[in-house]
Amino acid sequence: MKQIVVLSGKGGTGKTTVTAALAHLASQNPDTRAILVDADVDAANLELLLEPKMVEAYDFVGGQVATIAADACTGCGRCAEVCRFKAIRDKGGYFVVDDSACEGW
């Protein structure tokens, strides 16, 4: 089985459009059987361009979002220093996790 993977870490690069075009080309050959997987966790929308038959669907379960233990926090800011996603913010003496920036731990 041949596999083609279209990926990019940046949104808006045309991955869905290219994938839909390849699927359309594959459908022109009656001997070709194509299985499409749209694994975009933020905006899986390949079905907007095609009319696929849904075979399977799964809920996405991501990693855990960090939390700050208020009873153990000394306010030193070390957590903000080491967070590689820059998701921990100083709110005037106490620290909070920005859930939209946190990619888990």
C-alpha positions in Angstrom: 0.0 0.0 0.0 1.4 3.4 -0.9 1.0 6.2 1.6 1.1 10.0 1.1 1.4 12.2 4.1 0.8 16.0 3.9 1.9 17.8 7.0 3.1 21.2 8.2 3.3 22.7 11.7 1.9 26.0 10.4 -1.8 26.6 9.7 -3.0 28.0 6.4 -0.4 26.4 4.2 -2.8 24.5 2.0 -2.5 21.0 3.5 -6.2 20.3 3.2 -6.5 21.7 -0.3 -3.5 19.6 -1.5 -5.0 16.5 0.2 -8.4 17.1 -1.4 -6.8 17.5 -4.8 -4.8 14.3 -4.5 -7.9 12.5 -3.3 -9.8 13.8 -6.3 -7.1 12.6 -8.7 -7.0 9.2 -7.1 -10.8 8.9 -7.5 -10.4 9.2 -11.3 -8.7 5.8 -11.4 -11.3 3.0 -10.8 -8.5 0.7 -9.7 -7.5 3.1 -6.9 -8.9 2.7 -3.4 -8.1 5.7 -1.2 -8.4 6.0 2.6 -8.2 9.6 3.9 -7.4 10.5 7.5 -7.8 14.1 8.6 -5.8 14.1 11.9 -5.8 17.9 12.4 -6.8 18.3 16.1 -7.6 22.0 15.7 -9.5 22.1 12.5 -10.3 18.8 10.9 -12.3 19.9 7.9 -11.4 17.8 4.9 -15.1 16.8 4.7 -15.9 20.4 3.7 -14.1 19.8 0.4 -15.1 16.2 -0.2 -18.1 14.0 0.5 -16.3 11.1 2.3 -18.0 8.1 3.8 -17.1 8.2 7.5 -15.8 4.8 8.6 -14.4 5.6 12.1 -14.2 8.6 14.4 -12.4 8.9 17.7 -12.5 11.6 20.3 -9.1 13.4 20.8 -7.6 13.1 24.2 -4.7 15.4 24.7 -2.1 15.6 27.4 -2.7 17.1 30.8 -2.7 20.9 31.3 -0.3 22.1 34.0 -1.6 23.4 37.3 0.0 25.4 40.1 -0.4 24.0 43.6 -1.4 27.2 45.4 -0.6 25.7 48.8 2.9 24.8 47.8 3.7 27.9 45.6 6.3 30.3 47.1 5.9 32.8 44.4 9.5 32.4 43.2 8.6 32.3 39.5 10.7 29.2 38.7 7.8 27.6 37.0 7.4 30.5 34.6 11.2 30.4 33.9 11.2 26.7 32.9 7.8 26.6 31.1 8.9 26.0 27.4 5.5 27.2 26.2 5.6 30.5 28.1 2.2 29.6 29.5 2.7 30.7 33.1 2.1 34.3 33.9 2.8 36.5 36.9 -0.4 38.1 38.1 1.0 40.5 40.6 2.6 38.1 43.1 0.9 34.9 42.2 1.3 32.7 39.1 -1.4 31.3 36.8 -1.4 28.9 33.9 -2.7 30.3 30.6 -4.7 27.2 29.4 -4.8 28.4 25.8 -0.9 28.5 25.7 -0.2 25.4 27.7 0.7 22.3 25.7 0.8 20.0 28.7 3.6 18.7 30.8 
